[in-house]
Amino acid sequence: MSKIVLGQNQYGKAEVRLVKITRDTKRHEIEDVTVTSQLRGDLDAVHTEGDNAHVVATDTQKNTVYAFARDGVGAIESFAMRLGKHFTGEFEWITGGRWEIEQYSWARIPVDGEGHDHSFVRSSDERRNTVVTVDGDRTWIVSGLSNMVVLKSTGSEFRGYPKDRYTTLQETSDRILATSVSARWRYLTTDVDFDKTFENVRAIMLEAFATTHSLALQQSLFQMGSAVLEAHPEIAEVKFSMPNKHHFLVDLEPFGLDNPGEVFFAADRPYGLIEATVEREDAPDAGRAWDSVPGFC
Ligand SMILES: O=c1[nH]c(=O)c2[nH]c(=O)[nH]c2[nH]1
């Protein structure tokens, strides 16, 4: 019989819900995040013997998240790195880990044409996220966004695909193109103005989606990724997962009506799922950056 040994492992507190209000002035600020903290290191004994001497409790990890938030969250990448430095610095057998943060955005409620001081409305389901991975003295940062729903009502075609006996799809030179963008990009350095870069990457993706005359969602994806890499030398690669949110033209002929691309059935499933990585050919190895970042190819 072969010897049975413990393989890769990590543990921590998942999805710590944290809301931080900054109320130094009467104009409050809100930061709303979900934090997952996972530690790696010399943790064999707890698995093989039930010896907890090295187990920084998941409850302690949760408390640390809340305690650190007392000073504010700031850029989620910086907050995640703070946590990483703390756990790997404080406990010598903790040699690395993974800190994932998702951020929800709130907008001020407009009252008399101005944003209210302390009343907010969740602006959309879109989220900003990051995964910071630490292994010894190496740190990888993968940041991204999810649920960025975009649509263009023309400027999209889909033609020239192979036809076989199962093909019923009609070619089109004018269709709706809609998707919910999930994207994650890997930074080449930890020395980044993360908030500014996030806003810029997002704006670049939106502009590329809008201005690309799309022959396929795959082409739009590649344009979006290329535009980001062209503008941001500190980013090595961008991974996308983009559902093709199909909009089918409704046949209004039974009602004696034409339908020149105006009335659509927005199907929610099934959907095409377009995934790709846009990368620099000479990018340094990704190391452990994408470990435990599911949902991308
Ligand atoms: O942009 C598209 N890419 C596809 O691969 C595809 N396949 C399909 O049926 N419609 C589309 N649209």
The ligand as an SDF file (V2000), in Angstrom:
LIG
                    3D

 12 13  0  0  0  0  0  0  0  0999 V2000
  -20.3660   36.2510  -30.5950 O   0  0  0  0  0  0  0  0  0  0  0  0
  -20.7330   35.0630  -30.7350 C   0  0  0  0  0  0  0  0  0  0  0  0
  -19.8020   34.0790  -30.5980 N   0  0  0  0  0  0  0  0  0  0  0  0
  -20.1270   32.7640  -30.7190 C   0  0  0  0  0  0  0  0  0  0  0  0
  -19.2520   31.8640  -30.5940 O   0  0  0  0  0  0  0  0  0  0  0  0
  -21.4690   32.4520  -30.9970 C   0  0  0  0  0  0  0  0  0  0  0  0
  -22.1380   31.2560  -31.1650 N   0  0  0  0  0  0  0  0  0  0  0  0
  -23.4340   31.5770  -31.3670 C   0  0  0  0  0  0  0  0  0  0  0  0
  -24.3610   30.7240  -31.5470 O   0  0  0  0  0  0  0  0  0  0  0  0
  -23.6210   32.9190  -31.3570 N   0  0  0  0  0  0  0  0  0  0  0  0
  -22.4070   33.4920  -31.1250 C   0  0  0  0  0  0  0  0  0  0  0  0
  -22.0150   34.7830  -30.9800 N   0  0  0  0  0  0  0  0  0  0  0  0
  1  2  2  0
  2  3  1  0
  2 12  1  0
  3  4  1  0
  4  5  2  0
  4  6  1  0
  6  7  1  0
  6 11  2  0
  7  8  1  0
  8  9  2  0
  8 10  1  0
 10 11  1  0
 11 12  1  0
M  END
$$$$
